Amino acid sequence: MPDLEELLIQTSRTFALSIPHLPEPTRSEVTIAYLLFRIADTFEDAPGWQRAEKIAALERFRRLLDGPAEEEAADSSQAWRDAVPCAQPGYHELLAQVPYVLDSFFTLAPPAVRLIREHTARTIAGMAGFVARGTDRGELTLTDLEDLRRYCYVVAGIVGELLTELFLLGRPALSPVAAALRRRAALFGEGLQLVNILKDSAADALEGRHYLPAGVPRAEVMALARQDLAQATDYVLDLQGAGAERGMITFNALPVHLAHATLDRVEEAGPGAKVSRPEVFAIVRRLNQALDDNAPAVWHPLPRQMGRTA
């Protein structure tokens, strides 16, 4: 049976890079929280799965978070592993290991269990609402910019809020910046989600998921993503200024750098463009060097030129 870290590696590229930097017990809490959110996301995103099946799976999963129920968890896991269509083998393995992930979840400290349960349940409820709006085949079309932002909040903004509360647990030194972190948390998540939506828009459209509203120019969504990433930058700088552990700073700074690089690449080359592995390694190296030098871990990029001057 794979351990939690192996499940993380199988189901996430970015989080598998960043979570190991976190200090304990936050590392274990965030690993388990990510896997729980990924399970819910696998139901919501399952291509070709009927709308009613998705909603039923989300509700059944939410109930499993209420307390240990070994037999129900085992039965649910087997049913989902056999029924949920998904292309990634790692997601199938995660569904097969639902009882193990839940067992690990219930061993966390009670304050962490409460926070993770509350925020995961909020996301599940929001996902079910968007699934209910779609067609039986899982097609979904968002209507305007506010609708897009509501979707981003459900699937990513709540994650930002949960992570912030986990960071603050047992760290009184962060109290002076707690209000600022909480104010920026959902925007941090929104920015990362908007970058993913812009990057994956062509592939999503082929599966009937139209997250970019037809009446909203892509440039406007890109501008919103950059505004959100500016808030994310200030979030990291607040953590750094308050003396947060290096690993926590790295965990938050790395996705900001990767999101900026991805957004630049998508703006230049269009949907589907990705940051290469050598570029990722270079970003990690620059970040580590900045932290070694006690320099800011992130910075506000210069405005991008809209055209060449004569």
Number of C-alpha atoms within 10 A of each C-alpha: 9 12 10 18 16 13 21 23 14 18 22 15 10 15 17 17 17 20 23 18 18 22 15 11 15 20 20 19 22 22 21 23 23 20 24 23 19 18 19 24 17 21 27 22 20 19 18 15 18 15 21 15 15 24 21 13 20 23 16 14 21 20 15 18 21 14 12 15 14 14 10 13 22 15 11 19 20 15 14 16 18 11 13 22 17 17 10 11 10 17 23 22 16 26 25 20 22 23 23 18 21 20 16 14 25 18 10 16 11 11 12 22 17 14 17 27 21 15 20 23 21 16 23 23 17 18 22 21 14 18 22 16 14 16 13 16 15 23 20 20 19 20 15 14 19 11 15 20 21 16 20 22 22 23 22 25 25 22 25 23 23 23 23 19 18 20 23 18 13 10 10 9 13 20 12 11 16 18 11 14 26 18 15 23 25 24 28 30 24 30 30 25 21 26 25 17 20 24 22 18 18 16 14 18 15 10 16 18 19 20 24 23 17 13 9 12 11 14 10 11 21 19 11 19 24 22 15 22 27 21 21 28 23 19 26 26 20 19 22 23 12 15 12 18 13 17 17 21 24 25 21 24 24 22 19 23 19 20 21 19 19 21 25 18 17 21 16 10 12 16 18 15 17 18 15 11 9 9 13 17 11 12 16 19 11 13 21 17 13 14 16 11 10 10 13 15 25 24 15 12 10 6 7 7 7 6 6 5 5 3
